[in-house]
Amino acid sequence: MTKKDIAEKIGITEQTLHNWKKNKKLLYEIVINYFSNENNLNISKEEKDLLEAFRELSEEEKKLYSYEIKARALRKKLG
């Protein structure tokens, strides 16, 4: 995601983002890191697809599937 994309997404101008870089360094870093981590995760296409599908679930479904995945991983680890 470009800085222009980030600015548009949060409803500011690209110039404002540039000003934050100079005058509000921590705020700038927080915003840039948030969008970098959100969109540039070092994960496969399949993992990204699963994450998108997961986000569409209800909170209860998310909890259920999270517990199931963690239990499977733990069983595998204990093996």
N, CA, C and O of each residue as an XYZ file, in Angstrom:
316
protein
N       0.852     -1.169      0.000
C       0.000      0.000      0.000
C       0.901      1.235      0.000
O       1.834      1.341      0.796
N       0.606      2.155     -0.899
C       1.419      3.369     -0.999
C       0.985      4.382      0.064
O      -0.066      4.244      0.690
N       1.812      5.385      0.246
C       1.463      6.440      1.205
C       0.214      7.185      0.745
O      -0.578      7.642      1.569
N       0.040      7.309     -0.558
C      -1.169      7.938     -1.093
C      -2.391      7.093     -0.718
O      -3.414      7.633     -0.298
N      -2.285      5.784     -0.869
C      -3.381      4.876     -0.506
C      -3.711      4.986      0.984
O      -4.876      5.021      1.378
N      -2.659      5.038      1.797
C      -2.853      5.143      3.247
C      -3.582      6.439      3.584
O      -4.538      6.439      4.359
N      -3.127      7.538      3.000
C      -3.752      8.838      3.260
C      -5.235      8.812      2.879
O      -6.081      9.281      3.640
N      -5.543      8.272      1.720
C      -6.940      8.187      1.280
C      -7.758      7.316      2.227
O      -8.897      7.649      2.556
N      -7.179      6.209      2.662
C      -7.898      5.275      3.522
C      -8.282      5.914      4.858
O      -9.358      5.641      5.390
N      -7.399      6.768      5.404
C      -7.693      7.381      6.706
C      -8.259      8.796      6.580
O      -8.470      9.475      7.585
N      -8.502      9.238      5.347
C      -9.193     10.505      5.129
C      -8.364     11.753      5.336
O      -8.859     12.779      5.802
N      -7.083     11.651      4.979
C      -6.220     12.831      5.051
C      -5.521     12.996      3.707
O      -5.595     12.123      2.842
N      -4.839     14.135      3.547
C      -4.083     14.330      2.312
C      -2.714     13.692      2.461
O      -2.235     13.440      3.567
N      -2.110     13.443      1.334
C      -0.750     12.905      1.349
C       0.210     13.905      1.997
O       1.179     13.510      2.645
N      -0.061     15.195      1.821
C       0.753     16.244      2.440
C       0.672     16.174      3.960
O       1.679     16.358      4.645
N      -0.521     15.908      4.491
C      -0.669     15.774      5.943
C       0.179     14.623      6.444
O       0.852     14.741      7.468
N       0.150     13.517      5.733
C       0.973     12.369      6.110
C       2.449     12.746      6.093
O       3.207     12.360      6.983
N       2.843     13.488      5.092
C       4.236     13.962      5.001
C       4.574     14.886      6.179
O       5.667     14.804      6.739
N       3.641     15.760      6.549
C       3.863     16.658      7.689
C       4.007     15.866      8.984
O       4.831     16.201      9.836
N       3.192     14.802      9.129
C       3.312     13.951     10.323
C       4.700     13.332     10.389
O       5.274     13.193     11.469
N       5.234     12.964      9.236
C       6.569     12.352      9.201
C       7.605     13.319      9.775
O       8.541     12.905     10.460
N       7.428     14.612      9.487
C       8.365     15.619      9.986
C       8.066     16.052     11.414
O       8.983     16.204     12.221
N       6.776     16.253     11.735
C       6.417     16.900     12.996
C       5.822     15.980     14.064
O       5.860     16.301     15.252
N       5.280     14.856     13.649
C       4.657     13.914     14.590
C       5.165     12.513     14.251
O       4.410     11.652     13.797
N       6.452     12.308     14.483
C       7.112     11.085     14.025
C       6.480      9.811     14.571
O       6.336      8.832     13.840
N       6.102      9.813     15.841
C       5.509      8.617     16.422
C       4.167      8.299     15.762
O       3.900      7.143     15.432
N       3.331      9.303     15.571
C       2.043      9.101     14.919
C       2.254      8.561     13.505
O       1.578      7.622     13.085
N       3.179      9.151     12.786
C       3.486      8.701     11.428
C       3.916      7.235     11.435
O       3.429      6.443     10.628
N       4.811      6.877     12.325
C       5.305      5.499     12.390
C       4.190      4.523     12.748
O       4.126      3.425     12.196
N       3.314      4.916     13.668
C       2.195      4.054     14.054
C       1.292      3.789     12.848
O       0.916      2.645     12.593
N       0.947      4.835     12.114
C       0.062      4.692     10.958
C       0.726      3.837      9.878
O       0.110      2.908      9.356
N       1.952      4.142      9.551
C       2.659      3.392      8.504
C       2.829      1.938      8.904
O       2.595      1.044      8.090
N       3.230      1.686     10.136
C       3.408      0.310     10.590
C       2.095     -0.466     10.591
O       2.065     -1.644     10.237
N       1.021      0.193     10.985
C      -0.275     -0.476     10.995
C      -0.624     -0.968      9.592
O      -0.968     -2.136      9.408
N      -0.537     -0.090      8.616
C      -0.919     -0.479      7.268
C       0.107     -1.402      6.627
O      -0.264     -2.240      5.805
N       1.362     -1.278      6.968
C       2.371     -2.189      6.443
C       2.133     -3.593      6.976
O       2.193     -4.563      6.220
N       1.865     -3.710      8.266
C       1.630     -5.022      8.858
C       0.329     -5.631      8.374
O       0.244     -6.843      8.173
N      -0.677     -4.803      8.188
C      -1.984     -5.294      7.773
C      -1.946     -5.824      6.346
O      -2.567     -6.846      6.051
N      -1.241     -5.159      5.475
C      -1.335     -5.489      4.062
C      -0.102     -6.146      3.473
O      -0.150     -6.652      2.352
N       0.978     -6.147      4.193
C       2.200     -6.734      3.659
C       2.709     -7.867      4.521
O       3.916     -8.065      4.660
N       1.779     -8.611      5.101
C       2.179     -9.746      5.909
C       2.919    -10.746      5.038
O       2.569    -10.951      3.876
N       3.925    -11.355      5.596
C       4.697    -12.334      4.860
C       3.992    -13.681      4.950
O       4.490    -14.617      5.574
N       2.815    -13.764      4.311
C       2.033    -14.987      4.338
C       1.623    -15.352      2.922
O       1.626    -14.511      2.022
N       1.277    -16.596      2.741
C       0.908    -17.085      1.414
C      -0.465    -16.570      1.000
O      -1.212    -16.030      1.815
N      -0.781    -16.744     -0.265
C      -2.099    -16.368     -0.800
C      -3.186    -17.150     -0.076
O      -4.234    -16.593      0.252
N      -2.949    -18.428      0.174
C      -3.939    -19.257      0.876
C      -4.195    -18.727      2.284
O      -5.341    -18.675      2.730
N      -3.128    -18.333      2.987
C      -3.287    -17.783      4.334
C      -4.053    -16.456      4.303
O      -4.883    -16.196      5.174
N      -3.778    -15.630      3.313
C      -4.505    -14.365      3.176
C      -5.984    -14.627      2.919
O      -6.846    -13.954      3.484
N      -6.277    -15.616      2.059
C      -7.672    -15.964      1.772
C      -8.377    -16.440      3.036
O      -9.523    -16.071      3.294
N      -7.685    -17.263      3.823
C      -8.273    -17.751      5.071
C      -8.528    -16.606      6.043
O      -9.556    -16.580      6.719
N      -7.604    -15.669      6.113
C      -7.770    -14.517      6.993
C      -8.984    -13.685      6.578
O      -9.753    -13.238      7.429
N      -9.152    -13.482      5.287
C     -10.316    -12.736      4.801
C     -11.611    -13.457      5.163
O     -12.573    -12.829      5.604
N     -11.633    -14.773      4.975
C     -12.830    -15.554      5.311
C     -13.093    -15.503      6.810
O     -14.241    -15.381      7.237
N     -12.035    -15.597      7.609
C     -12.156    -15.559      9.065
C     -12.800    -14.255      9.519
O     -13.625    -14.250     10.432
N     -12.427    -13.163      8.888
C     -12.960    -11.848      9.256
C     -14.452    -11.725      8.981
O     -15.113    -10.854      9.546
N     -14.986    -12.577      8.130
C     -16.418    -12.536      7.811
C     -17.268    -13.300      8.822
O     -18.495    -13.198      8.799
N     -16.633    -14.064      9.708
C     -17.361    -14.862     10.690
C     -17.853    -13.993     11.845
O     -17.347    -12.896     12.082
N     -18.854    -14.515     12.557
C     -19.307    -13.832     13.772
C     -18.245    -14.012     14.850
O     -17.360    -14.858     14.718
N     -18.331    -13.231     15.903
C     -17.355    -13.333     16.989
C     -17.383    -14.728     17.624
O     -16.337    -15.274     17.974
N     -18.569    -15.295     17.770
C     -18.686    -16.632     18.346
C     -18.017    -17.672     17.453
O     -17.320    -18.558     17.945
N     -18.227    -17.567     16.139
C     -17.594    -18.495     15.208
C     -16.077    -18.342     15.226
O     -15.345    -19.330     15.162
N     -15.610    -17.100     15.313
C     -14.162    -16.864     15.376
C     -13.562    -17.554     16.592
O     -12.518    -18.198     16.494
N     -14.220    -17.420     17.736
C     -13.737    -18.071     18.960
C     -13.695    -19.579     18.783
O     -12.696    -20.221     19.109
N     -14.778    -20.144     18.267
C     -14.861    -21.586     18.083
C     -13.731    -22.096     17.200
O     -13.015    -23.024     17.579
N     -13.565    -21.494     16.022
C     -12.531    -21.950     15.099
C     -11.133    -21.688     15.653
O     -10.224    -22.488     15.430
N     -10.950    -20.597     16.362
C      -9.646    -20.318     16.969
C      -9.279    -21.390     17.989
O      -8.144    -21.866     18.017
N     -10.243    -21.767     18.825
C      -9.993    -22.816     19.817
C      -9.690    -24.149     19.142
O      -8.804    -24.884     19.578
N     -10.430    -24.457     18.077
C     -10.196    -25.711     17.369
C      -8.794    -25.755     16.753
O      -8.102    -26.769     16.846
N      -8.392    -24.675     16.139
C      -7.065    -24.616     15.521
C      -5.973    -24.719     16.576
O      -4.996    -25.446     16.397
N      -6.138    -23.995     17.669
C      -5.140    -24.045     18.746
C      -5.062    -25.442     19.352
O      -3.974    -25.920     19.677
N      -6.213    -26.100     19.505
C      -6.219    -27.459     20.060
C      -5.506    -28.419     19.117
O      -4.735    -29.265     19.571
N      -5.747    -28.306     17.816
C      -5.069    -29.171     16.846
C      -3.563    -28.946     16.862
O      -2.783    -29.897     16.812
N      -3.163    -27.686     16.931
C      -1.729    -27.370     16.955
C      -1.079    -27.920     18.217
O       0.039    -28.434     18.169
N      -1.773    -27.814     19.340
C      -1.246    -28.329     20.598
C      -1.125    -29.849     20.560
O      -0.122    -30.406     21.004
N      -2.161    -30.528     20.021
C      -2.100    -31.986     19.897
C      -0.925    -32.408     19.023
O      -0.233    -33.380     19.324
N      -0.710    -31.680     17.957
C       0.402    -31.976     17.059
C       1.746    -31.787     17.769
O       2.668    -32.589     17.621
N       1.825    -30.708     18.536
C       3.050    -30.394     19.262
C       3.339    -31.451     20.326
O       4.492    -31.830     20.530
N       2.302    -31.923     20.996
C       2.463    -32.929     22.045
C       2.674    -34.326     21.472
O       3.185    -35.226     22.138
N       2.271    -34.474     20.236
C       2.351    -35.586     19.447
C       2.535    -36.926     19.542
O       2.542    -37.621     18.527
